[in-house]
Amino acid sequence: SHLQELSDMTDKVTKKSEGLLRVQNASDKNTLRKTEAEVQMNTDLAALKTAVFQLQNALVEKERELNAVSEEKDKEIHRLRRKLDESFIPHRKDARERTQDGEATTTGDAATAELDATTKYREDVESRMTSQIENLNHIIESLQSDLRNKEDDSFIKMKLLSDENARLRKTLDTLDLDANFVPSRTF
């Protein structure tokens, strides 16, 4: 009978140990999944930051190109005005007077229209790039929020598993103490 009790107790201890190992394995798997998710999110975040940086660089480059085109346009307008002044000063004066009366347009108006078109194009490009950057910033914020939420969830799960592990260890220790306890028999 005593051997049977000892055998039953040993079976219980073995089952508890196996249960504890399963809990520990599950905890290890969860930790591995959490680590993999964090690595993936960090990789995605780095890729998005790189994309934002590239878009910002592209925006700066487009602004440089636009400024260069604008300077060339201004130089060409200035050159054409000088040439017009050299050749057609009286005609230019008449054209200005007619323009003030609303009767005709001058070469300067065409240059102004070109300048307006170039400015509008620059504003459109800047608006699109700003919009893309805002979208990427929103995505980055969303990913960071998801990462924080997953870290919080993972912390809570790890805490619960740790508590369960401690409880099972305490139970196992109690069972070990009970297994070592041999009651004295009195006849």
Residue pairs with C-beta under 8 A, 6 or more apart in sequence:
6 179
9 175
9 178
9 179
10 179
12 175
13 172
13 175
13 176
13 179
16 168
16 171
16 172
16 175
17 172
19 168
20 165
20 168
20 169
20 172
23 161
23 164
23 165
23 168
24 165
26 161
27 158
27 161
27 162
27 165
30 154
30 157
30 158
30 161
31 158
34 150
34 151
34 154
37 150
38 147
38 150
38 151
41 143
41 146
41 147
41 150
42 147
44 143
45 140
45 143
45 144
45 147
48 136
48 139
48 140
48 143
49 140
51 136
52 133
52 136
52 137
52 140
55 129
55 132
55 133
55 136
56 129
56 133
58 129
59 125
59 126
59 129
59 130
59 133
62 122
62 125
62 126
62 129
63 122
63 126
66 118
66 121
66 122
66 125
69 118
70 115
70 118
70 122
73 111
73 114
73 115
73 118
77 108
77 111
77 115
80 107
80 111
81 107
81 108
84 92
84 107
85 92
92 106
95 104
95 106
96 106
98 104
99 105
99 106
99 109
